[in-house]
C-alpha cells in the first residue's frame, strides 16, 4: 500500500510547481467531447495583470494543428485587460490522432521583460459514435475446460466519413494464451463492416480457471491507435484467481480518480482504486500517470494487486517511464520495469527498456507466480512523417515459462519515391537458445509499397520469416496486395490478392489437435470489388476465391478446402440512423476433412442498426466457413451453426446528469448445442464540482452439454436434449464507485434552441411573405442530428453559454445561405435561410516555382464564393486539394484565403456562373513559398 501512497504523493506535489506570471491564459473547458467528422470548439482567455500594455504572439510549436477558427497572429492587451478568443476545429485524421489528445497553446511577449505563463492546453475525448469501432460479440469469452479453446469474432465497423486503413494488434496476452488469426492490413470504406475471427487457445495444462484481459487495438500504418477494445477471457471454473485484474467497465475521462467496490461470484469482493491523467509543467514538460490497484477480500488471494500502473515524465530532451510497460517492438513487451528515452531531435529518440515479464507490479498474496523472465531492449526511432520512418531494435528476452532465450535484431525503413508513393523494407535476425536443444537462427524480410493519389490507391506488403524466427511473426509467409481506383465521385473498383502461410516451429505440443492445427495453417484470397454510393445508400460487391489448408500433427493429416464466394455490403444512413448488412455466401467444392462432405453451401450474415439511443447487432453463420470449424464438429452431426444477437441502448436522463448504457446478448453454438445469455449495464450520475457516482452490472449464463466432447472422444452417442447432460454456470459482477474529476467540464444549466428553416427564394437572408417552410431537412448541431417537421421547425437542448454552429446534410439541393452560429445564453429562436443550389467542384493545381519549397498538403485552406449581392459562401479544401460548394443560381467571384500558410494564388479572383441543372468545375493554380528568398546584387 505504501507504493500507492508514494505515487499519489508525487502526483499531488507536482501540482504546486506552476510558475507565477503577469500574463495568464487558459481555456473555458479543460475537456471537450468530440465526434469524428464534426466540428468542436473552445475559448481561450488571456489576462494581462501587469501595469503596462503587452503584445503577444503564438509560438509555432503550439500552432501545429490548424483549426477553422485560430488565434490571431498577434494579441494586444491593455494593462489589466482580459480577452476571450474563440477556437474551432474539425475532427478529422489530421487534427485528432488519439482517443485522448491535448491541444496546447504557447504564447510569448514581444517585450522580453514580461513574464508569460508557459503553456495552456485542453484535452479532447473522442467518442466512438463516428469513426472506426472495434467490438466483440460479448464482453467476456469463455474457454472450454476440455478443449481449452474458443473462437473470438471481432467486428470492425467504419462509421466515419473517410476510409480507414488499419490492422489489428493484440497485446497484454499472458503466458499460456495464444491467439491466431488474420492480422493483415484492412481498408474499410465509410459504412463498411467486416468480421475478423481469431482463435484463442489456452496452452496451460492446469485445469484451474484463469482470467485474462486482452487488449485489441486497431492501428493504422503510421502507428496511430484508431480504436481499442478490452476483452476478458475466462475459463469455466469458479476459481476467480485473476478476475479483478481488468480495466473499467466504462472508460473514465482523463484526470479522474475513482474508488470502487466490486462484488463477483461466490462472495469474491474487492476495493479498486483507479486513476489516469496528464498535465504540463514548465518548459514543455509533461507528466502522465495511470493507477490500478485492487484490494481483494477473499482467500486464498487476499491482499493487494497493483497492475497497469505507471508514471511517465517527458521533456524536450529526455523521458522516463516507470511501472507497467506494454509495447510492440517486433516482440510483445509486457511487464513491469523502466523505459528511458533520449530525444536527439524533434522526431528522433533512443530508448532503453528493462522489463521483468510480469504485468503485476505488486502482489501481496504471492498467489501468482512472479518469476517469468526478463527483457532488455534498445530502440532507435526517427519518425518525421510516415513516408520517412526508420526504426532499429536490439532485444534480449529470457523466458522461464518456455525455457527459451531470444536475441533479436530487427528494423524497418521507409523511403519516399514520389510525392504520393513510398517504399518500405523490414528485416530481422534472431537467435533462439532452447533448453535441451541446439540453438536456432531465424531471419525475416519484408517489402512494402504504398501509393495514394486522388483516384488511385495501391498497397503491397510482402513478408517472409523462417520457422524459428524470434519476432512476433514466426514462420510466416504473407502476401498482401490491394489496388483501388475511383471512377467518378461515387464509384470505386478494387482488386486484392492475399496469401498467408503460418508454419512456426519450437512451439510445444500439448496433446490437443486444435492447437497443432492452428499453428500450421494457411489461406489465399483472390478478390475483385465494386463499390458505389447512391444518396444515403452504400453498396459494395466483392466476389472472391478462398482456399485454405491446415496440417494436423496428430495422424499427420493435411486438410484442404476451396470455395467460390461472394460478399455484399449494404449500408444506409439517414439522420442519426445507420443500418448495415453484410452477407457472405459461398459454394465449397473441395473439403478433404469431410466435415461436412463437399460440395456444400455456407453463409455468414452480419447486420446492425445504430442510432443515438438504440442499437442492435446480429451475426449468423450456417455451415463451415473456416477449415478449422471442422475440428468442432462431431462426425455424426457435421453441421456448423452459430448465432449471436442483441440490443444496446445509450441515453441520458435528468437533464443529462445521468447517463445510462445497457446491452444484452444471446449466443447459440449449434455444433455443441451451447447457449450463452449476457446482460450488462452502466450508470454514471454526475454531481457538482466534478464528482460522480457510478454503478456497473454484468451478468451471464452459460448452458452447455459438457458431456458432448467427452462422449464424442469416447465414441459414445448421446441425446443433446437430455437435461442430465447440461451444464449451467453463471458469471455475476456488480460494482459501485465514486469518482473525482480534475477538469471543469461539469454540465451547465440547459437552454433550448428552436430553429426555423425556410426557402429563401430571393436569397436576401430574410423570411419574406410567401416563402415556405422547409420540411424534411437533416440538421446537425454539435454532433446531434435532427430532422425538421412539416412546419420547418427543429428543437435542440444545449448548454448555457456554449457556442453552437448549425449545418445540414445537403439533400434535395438545399444549402444554407450562411453558416449560423449562436452562443446559447438564453432560450432562443433562430431563422435559417435555405436556397436551392447547384454543385461547384474545384481543384487546386500546384505550379512549381524555381525557388519554392516542397508544398505541404493544402488541407484546411478556405475558399470563398461571393455573389453579386455580396453574399459569401465558404468551404474548406480537403487532403487531395478538392473542394465542393453548393451555390444558388448567380454569378460568383472565387477567392482563396491561403496567404497565412505560405500559399500564393497565381490568379487572385476567378469568375464563375452557376446555373440550375449545370454542374461547374474550376481549377485554381497556386505555388508555395514557405521561405521568402531575396536576392541582392552588389556592384
N, C-alpha and C positions, 0 to 999 in steps of 0.2 A: 504493500500500500504506500510505502514511502516513495516509490518511484513515481506513482501517480501524482502525489502532492508536490514532488520535486518539479515535475514537468509543468504543473499548473502554476507553481510559484514563478518559474522562469517566464511563462507567458504573461502573467499579470505584471511582472516588473518591467517588461518591455513597453507597456502602455505609458509609462512615465517618462519616456525618452523624447517626447515631442519637443521641438525647439520653439522658443518664443520668437515671434516675428511681427513686424508692424504691418506687413501685408499678409492677410489671411484669406483663404478661399476654400470652398468645399461645395458639395453637391446637395441638392434638395433631397434626393433619395440615395441612400447607400446601396440598396439592392433593387434592381429593376427586373421584373419578369418579362421575358421576351419570347417571341414566336418566330420560327423560321419563315422567311418570306414576307414579314411585316415590319413596319417601322416601330421604333421605340425612341423615347425622348427623356431628357433630364434637364435640369437647370443648374448652372454654376453661379454661385455668388462670390464676389470679390470685394473685400473690405479694406480700406486704407485707414488705419488708426494713427497715422503719423500726422504731423502738423504742416506738411507740405504736399504739393501736387506731385503725382507719380505717373510715369509712363511705363506700362508693362508690355511684354511680348511673350509669346509661347515658344518654348524650346522645341526644336524639331524632333527630338527623341520621343516626345509625348504626342506628336501630331501625326503618327504613322497611319492611323485609321482615319480616313476622310469620311465625314458624315454629310447628310443632306443639309443640315444647319451646323456651321462650325463657328469657332471663336473668331472674332475679327483679328486682323494682323497686329493691331496694337490696341491697348486698352488704356484710356486716360482716366485717372481718378483724382478728384479734388481731395483736399485734406478732410478726413472724417467721412468720406463718401463710401457708400456701399451700393454695388450694382449687380443686377442679375442678367445672365446671358443664357438664352435657350439653346439646347443642343439636340440634334435629331439625327438618327442613324437608320440605316436599312439593314435588317438582319439577313445577310447572305454569307456565303463562304469566304468572302474577302474581309468581312467585318467580324464575324463570330467564328471562333476556332475551337471552342470547348464549351461544355455544359455550364461551367462557372468561369467567367472571364472578367478580368479587370480592365477598365478603361481609364488610364491615368491622364492627368493634366499637370504640366510643369510650367510655371510662369517665372519670369526673371524681370528685373527692373533695369531700365536704361541707366538710371542713376546707380552707381556702384556702391554707394554708402547706405543703400536701403536694404534692410533685412527682409527677405521674402520667404514665405513658407516653402518648403522643399517640393512637396507633391501632394496632390489630392486624387482620389480615384473613386469610382463606383463599380460595383460588381453586377454583372448580368447573370441571370438564372434562366437557362434555356429550357423552356417547357417543350416536351416531346409531343406537341399537338401536330406540328408540321415538321418535316424533315425525315430523317431515317429513324425507324423504330425497329428495335430488335426485341423479340418476345419469344416465350416458350408456351407450350400448351398448358402447363401448370407450374406454379411456383416451386414445387418440390417434386423430385423424381425418385422413385423407389427402386433400389437394386434388389433383384431376387436373391434369396438366401441360397438357392440351389445353383442357378446359372451365373449369378454374380454379374449380370449384365442387363442393359436396357437400351432402348433407342431414345434419343433426345431430338425432338423436332423443333428446330429453331426457325422462326418466321421473321423474315426481313421485309419491311414494308417502307417504300419511299413515299411519304405523304407530303413531300415538299414540292417546290416549283422548278427544281433543276435536277438533272440526272445525278445519281450518287454512285460513285465507284469506290469499292471497298473490299476488304477481305475480313474474315472472322479470325480473332485470336482468342484462345482460351488460356487463362492464367489462374494462378492460385490453386493449381492442381497438386494435391499432396502425393507423397509416395504411395504407390499401390493402386492409383486410379489412372486409367488410360483412356484417352479419347481418340477416336479415329473417325475421319470423315473428310468431306470436300472442303478444303481451305483455299480454293482458287480465287482469283480476283473476280468480282462480280460487278456488273453495272446494271442498276435498276433505273428505268425511266420513271418520270413522275407518275404516281398512281400505280406503279407495278409492285407486285409482291412475289416473293419466292421463298420456298421452304427448303431448308438445308438439314440433312439428317446426320447426326453424329452418333456413334456407338460408344457408350460408356461401359467400361469393364473394370471391376474390382479384382485386382490380381492377388490380393492378400488371401492367405489360406484361412485366416481366422474367421469363424462364423459370428464373432461379436459384431454388433451393429456399429457402423461408422457413419458419421455425418460429415459431409464435405460442403463447402461453399465455393463454387466455381464462378469465376468472373468471365463473362463473354463480352468481348469488345468488338465493335465494328470500326476498323481503322482504314483510312484512305491511304493512297500511295505515298503521301508525304509524312505519314505517321500521326496525323491528327485523329483524335477519337471522335467519331460521329455519333455513336450510341453505345450504351453499356447496359448489360443485364446481369443480375446475380441469380444463380441457380443453385438450389440446395439439393444435394444428392444424399439420400438416406437409405439404409437397409431396413429390413422388415422387423428386426428385433426391437424390443422395448428398451434396450440399453442406449441411453442418450449421452454418450460419452462426450461428443463434441457438439451437442445440439444447440449450444448457445453461442458458438463461435461463428456468428453470421452478421451480416450488415443489417441495417434498419429495415423494417417492413416498408417504410416510406422514406424517401430521401429528404433530409432537412436542408434548409437554406444554409449558405455559408455563415461563418461566425456565430455558431449556435452551440450551446452546451445543454445536454439533456440527461436527466436521471430517470430511469425506468425500472419498473418491477415486472418480471416475466414469469409466467406460470405455464409449465409444459406438462406432458403426460405423466401420470403416476406420481404426482406430487413434486416433481422436479421444479425448482424455482431458483431465481437469481435476480440480483440487482445489477443494472447495467448503467455505466457512466460513459457517455459518448459525446464527442465534440469534434468540430472541424472549423477551419477558417484560415484567413491570411490577412496580413496588414503590412503597410510600408513603414519603414523607418527613414531616417535622414540619408541623403546621398544615395538614392536608388537602392537601398537595402530592403529586403523583403523577408518576412517570417511566415512560413506556412506550417500548420500543425494539424494533427489528427489524433484522436484519443478514442480507444475502445477497451473498456475494462469491465469484466464480469466478476461478481462475487456469487458463487454457487453455494446453495444452502444444503444440498443433499450429498450423502455418501454414495460411492466412495470418492467422488471427485470434489468434495467440499473444499473450497478455497478460492483463490483469486487467479483469474486468467487475464493476462494483458496481451493484446494482439492488434494487428493493423493499426499501430500507433507509431507516430514519428514526429520529429520536429525538423524543419528544413529551413536553413538560412541561406540566402542568396544575395550576393552583391555584384558589382560590375566585374570584379576581378576573380572572385572565387566563391565557392558554395560548399556547404556541408549539410548532409542529411544523416540523422541517426535514428535508428528504430527499424521499422519494417521496410524492407526493400523488395520491390517486385518490378522487374523489367525483363524484356526480351532482347537478348543480345546474341541472336542465333543460338541461344541457350536460355532455358527458363530459370531466371534468377528469382528465388522466392525464399526469403528468410529474414533473419534479424542481423543487423550489422551497421556498417558505416559506408557512405559514399562521399568522397571528397572530390571536388572539381576545381580545376584551374582554367580560367577563361582567358585565352590568349588573343581573343578578338571578339568582334560583335557576334560572330556566328561560329566561332571555333572554341572547343573545350577539350581538356584532357581530364578524364575521370578515373578514379581508383576505387575499387569495391573490395570490401572484406566482409563476407557473409557467412553466418552459420545456418545450415539448411534446416531451419526450424522457424515456422511462422509465429510461434508463441514467444513473445518477449519475456514473459514471466509466467510460471505455473507453480503455485504453492503446493498443490497436492502431489506433484510428480507422478500423476496417474498416466501421463502420456510420455512416451519415450522421447528424450531430449536430444541424444547424440545421433545425428543423421548425416554428419559430414560437414565440409566447409567448401566455400567457393571464393576464389580470388580472381579479380579481373582488372584489366586496364583497357580503356577505350579512348579513341580519338575521334572526334566528330567535327566536320566542317560542313555546315548546312545553311548556306546563304539563301538558296532557292531550291526547290525540288530538282531542277534540271542540273544542279551542280553539287549535289550532296556527295560527301565522302565519309566513310566510316571504316575504322580499323579496330579489331577486337582481339585481345590476348587473354585467355582464360584458363584457369586450373580448377577442376572440381574433384572433390573426394566424396564418394557416395558410399556410406557404410551400410545402406539398405541393400543395394545391388552388388556391393563389393567390387566396385569399379572406380578407377581414377581416369579422368578425362583431361587431356591437354588440347586446347583448341586455338587456332589462329584463323580468323576469317575477316573479310572486309568486302565493301562494295563501293562503287564509284559511278556517278552519272556524269555524262559529257554532253552538252548541247551540240547538236549538229545543224540546227537552224532555229529560227525564232519560235517555231511551233513543234519541234521534234528534239528528242534527246535519246542517247544510248546509255544503257546501264549494264554493269558487269558485276557478278558476285563470284567469290572464290573462297575456299576454305580448306584447311588441313587439320587433321586431328590424330591423336594417338590415344587408344584405349588400352589401359592396363587392367586386365581381368584376372581375378583371383583364380589360381589353379589353371591358368591357360596362357597361351602365348599372347604378347601384345598385338594389337590390331591397328593398322594405319587406315585412315579414311581420307577421302578427297571429295570436294564439291565444287561445282562451277555452274554459273548461270549467266544468261544474256537476255537483256530486256531492250525493247524499242517502244517508244511512245510518241505518237503524233496526234495533235489535237488542233484542228483548224475549224473554220466556221461550219463547213458542211461535211467534212470527212474526219473520222477518228480511227486510229489504229492502236492496238495494244498487243504486244507479243512478248511473252515471257517463257523462257525455256531453261529448265534446271535439271541437273543430274547430281546425285550423291551416291557414293559407294555404300554397300550394305553395313559397313562398320564405321561410317562417319559419325562423329560425336556431336554434331549440331542438332538443331531441332528436327530437321527433315532428313532422317536417316534412311538410306536405301531407297531413294525416291527418284523417279523419272517423271517430270512434269512438263507438259507442253500446253501452253495456254495462248491461243491466238484469236484475236477478235478484230473484226472490221465493221464499221457502220458509216453510213453516209445519208445525208438528208436530201430529199427531193422536194423542194418547196418548203413551206413553213410547217406543214402538218404530216409529212410522210417520211418515214425512215426505213432503210433497208440495212440488214446486218447479216453477218456470217461468222461462224466460230468453229474452230477445231480445237478440242481439248483431249488430252491424254494424261492419265495418272496411273503410275505403276509403283506400288509400295512393296518392297522386298527387304525389310530390315533384318539384321542378324543381331546376335547377342542379346536376345530377349528370352527370359526363362519360360519354359513350358510348364504349365500348372495342371495339366491333365484336362483342360477344358477345350472342347472342339471349337467353340466360338472364338476363344482367344487366339488360337493358332490361325483361324481363318482371317480375322480382321487384320492381323499383322502382315499378311501376304495377299494382297488383292490389287485389283486394278480395274480401270474402266476407260472407255473412249467415247467421245461425243462428236458428231458432225452435224452442225445445225445451220439453218438459214432462218431469217426472220424478217417480218414486215410489221411496222407499227404506224398507226395513224391516229390523229386527233380530230374528232368531229364535234365541235362545240364543247359541251360538257362531258363528252364520251372519249375514252381512250381504249384503243383496241390493238392488241399485238398477237400475231400468229407466228409460231415457231415450230415447224416440223423438224425432227432430228432422228438420227440413227444412234442407238445406245447399245454398247457392248460391254460386258463385264466378265471378270473371272475371279475366283478365289482358289487358293491352294490349301488344302486341309492336311495338317501334319498327321492326324490320325488316319490310317489307312492309305496315306499317300494319294489322296484323291485330288483331281483337278476338275472344278466345276466351271462351266462357261454358259453364258446366255447372250442372246442378241435380240434386239427389239427395234421396231419401227414405231415411232411415237409422234404425237403432235400436242403442242401446248398452246392454250389460248388464254390470254389475259384480257379481262374486260373490266374497265373502271368507269364510274360515273360520279361526278361531283356537282352538287347543287347547294349553293349557300354553304352552310356548315355541315352538310351531309355528304358522306363518301361511301360508296358501295364498290366492292371489289370481288371479282370472281376469277379464279384460276382453275382451269380444267386441263389435266394431263392424261390423255388416253393413248393406249398403245397396244400393239399386237406383238407378242413374244413368239418367235418361230423357232428358237433354239433354247433349251434348258437342260443341260446334262445332269443336273441334280434330280430331275424328275419330281420336283416338289414345287408346283404341280407339274403335271405332264404337259409338255409343249405339243401343239400350239395352244395359247390361251390369251384372253383379253384381260387387261387390267386398267384401273382408273384411279386417279388421285384428284380430289376436288378440295379446293381451299376457298372459303368465302368469308367475307367480313363486312360489317357495317359500322361506321363510326359517325358520331355527331358530338356536339358539345356536351351532351348529358349521357346519352345511351350508346352502347356499342354491343356488337355480337360477332362472334367468330366461330367458324366451324371448319373441321378438317375430316375428310373421309378417304380411306383407301380400300379398294376392293381388289383382291388378288395381289400377288407379289410384284413389287417394283424393283427393289434391290435384290441381288442374288443372295445376300446374307439373310433375307427374310426366310429363306428355305430352312435355316437352322432352327427356327422357332416352330416349325410345322411338324405335326405328327403325320406319319405316313398314312394313317387311316383317315385323316381329315386334312388333306393338303389345300387348305383354303386360308389365305392370309387376309384378315379383315381388321380394320382399325377405324374407330370413330371418336372424335373429340369435338365438343361444342359447349358454348356457354356465353352468358351475357355479362356485360360490365356496365357500371354506372359511375358517374363523377359529377357532383353538383355542390353548390354552396347554399346555406340557409342562414337565417337570422342576420340579414344584411351583410352577407359574406364573412361573417365572423367564424362560421363553422364550415369546414369543407369535408365532404364525405366521398370516399372511394370504395366501391364494393364490386365483387365479382363472384361468379360461380362457374364451375366447370364439371363436365361429365366426360369420362373416357371409357371406352369399351374396346377390349382386345379380343377379337374373335378367335385368334389362334390358340389362346389358353383360357378363354371364357372368363377373363378377369375384368372387373369394373372398378372405377375409381370416381369418387364424388368429393369435390372440394368447394369450400366457401371461404372467402376472405374479405375483410373489410378494414378500413382505416378511417378514423375520425380525428380531426385536428381543430381545436377550438382556440382561436386567438384572443388573448386578453390584452389589457393595456400594458404599455411600456415594454413591448416585445416579449411578453410572456405568452406561453401557450401550453395547453394540456392536450395529451394525445392518448388514443386508445387504438389498439390493433388486435385483430382476431384472425386466426387461421384454423380451419377445421377440415379434416379429410377422412374419408372412409374408403378402405380398400377391401374388395371382395374378390378372392381368387381361389380356385381349386388347387391347393398346394400339392395334392397327390397327383396332379396331372403329369408333371415332369418325372416324378418317381415312377409312376405306373408306365409311362412311356419308355423309360430306360429299362424297366424290367420286362417289357413286352406284355404287360397286363392291360386288358381292356377295362374301361370304367365308364360310368354314366355321368356326364357333366352336370346333370340336374340333381344328382344325389346330394342333399344338403349336408350329409356327414362328411363330404369331401371338401366343402367350402371352408376357407379360412378367412376370417374377418379381423381386421385390425384398424385402428384409427390413430390419427395424429391431431392433437389439440394444443393450441398455443394462444395464450392471452397475454397482452402486455399493456401496461398503463404507465404514463410518464408525464413529466413536466419539463418544459424547455424554456431557456432564456436566450434570446437572440440579441447580439451586439450590433444591430443595424437599425435603421429608422424607417422601415417600410410598414409601419402599423397602418391598418386600413383607416382612411379618412372618412369623415361624415359624407354620406352619399347625396348626390344631386341627380335630378332627372333631366334628360335632354330629349326633346322632341324635334324630329327633322321632317320637314315637308318638302317633297321633291315634285317639281313641276316642269312642264315642257316650255322652255323659254323660246318661243317661236321667233322673236326678233332679236334674240341674243343681246339684250340690253341689261341683263342682270337683275331685272325687277319682274315681279309676278303681276302682269297686266291682266286686265279683264279679257276673258275668253281663252286664256292659256290654261290647258287642262292639267290635272294631277297625273303624275307618272306612277302607275302601279306595277308591281312585279319586278322592282329594281332591287338587285342584290347589293346590300350596303355593308361596308366593313369599317368598324371603328376599334382601334386598339386590339386587333386580332379577333374581335367578335363579329359574327355575321348575322344579318337580319334581312328581311325582305319587306318592301313597302306594301301596304294594303291597298284596297281599291281607291282610298282617298289620298294615296301618295304619302302616307304617314308611316313612320317607324320611330320607336321609342327605345332609349337606352338609359341605363342607370350607371353612373360613374362616380369617381372620387372627387370630392370638393377640391378646388384649386388646382386640378390637374389639366394639362393641355391635351386636347384630343384633335386628331385630324380625321377627315371623312374621305373615304374613297368608295368607288363602286366597281363591280365587275362588269366590263363592257358587254352588254347584250342588247340586241335589237338596235345596235349602232347608237346607243345613248352614251354621252360623255358629260363630265362635269364642265360647266362653263368656267369655273375657277375652283381652286382647291381650298375648301373652307376649313378653318381651324378655330377652335374656341377653347378658352380657359373656363372651366365649369365652376364658376364661383357661386352660382345660384341655379335654381330650376330655370331652364332656358328653352326657347323655341327658335329654330333656325330654318330659313327658307333656302333651299338649294336648287339652283337653276341647272337644268339639263338641256342639252342641244343635240340634235341629230348630226352625226358626224360621218366622215369617211376616213379611211386609213391612209396615213402618210408614212412610208417606210424610208429610212435614211441610213447611210453608212458613212463612217469616217474613213478616209483613204489617206494613208501616211505617204508623204513625199519626202524622200531622204534629202538631207542637207549636208553639204560638204563638211561643215564644222559642227554638225549636230550630234548630240549623244544618242545612244540607242533608246528609243522611246519606251516608257513603261506602258502597261495596258491602259487604255483610255477610260476605264471604268469610272463611273461617278460624275463624268462631265455633264453639265446641264445644257440642254438645248431649248431655246425659246422660239416660239412662233407667235408673231404679233400681227393681229388682223388690222384692217383699215380703221376700225373704230377704236383701236388701242387695246383691245382685249388680248391678254397674254396667256399662252398655253406653254407648259413646260413638261419636260421628261428627262430621264437620265439615260446615258449610253451604257450598254452592257459590256461584258468582257470581250465580246467579239467586235466591238466598235459599231454595233447596230442600235438604232432607236426606232420607236414606233409612237406615232401621235394620231389620235382620233380628233379631227378638226371639223368644225361646221363649214358649210359651203361659203367660201370667201377667198380673198387674196391675202397672202401672208408673206412676211419677211422673216427668214430664218436667221438666227444668230447663235453662236456657241460661246458660252462663258468658260473659257479654258485657260486664261492667262495666268491664274494663280498656280496652276500645275505645270507651267513651263511649255504648254502647247501654244502654237501660233497658227491661226487660221489663214490660209492663203487667199480667201475671199471673205470680206467682212460680213456681207449680207447676201442672202440668196432669196430670190422671189419665186413663190410657187403658188399656183392657182388650184384650189380644191373644188371639185365638182362632185355632185352625188353620182353614185354608180361608177366612179372612175377612181381607181387607186393609183396614187402617185409614188414614185421612187426618186430619191435625190442622192447625190454623192457630195460630201463636203471634204475638201482636201486640207490637210494640215501638216505641219512639221513640228519638231520638238527641239527646243533649245534649253536643256536643263542647266547649261552653263553659258553665260554670255561671254563671248570672246571679242576683245577689242584689239585691233592691230594698228599700231602707230609707226609711221615711217620717220626715221631720223636722218636728216640730211648731213 
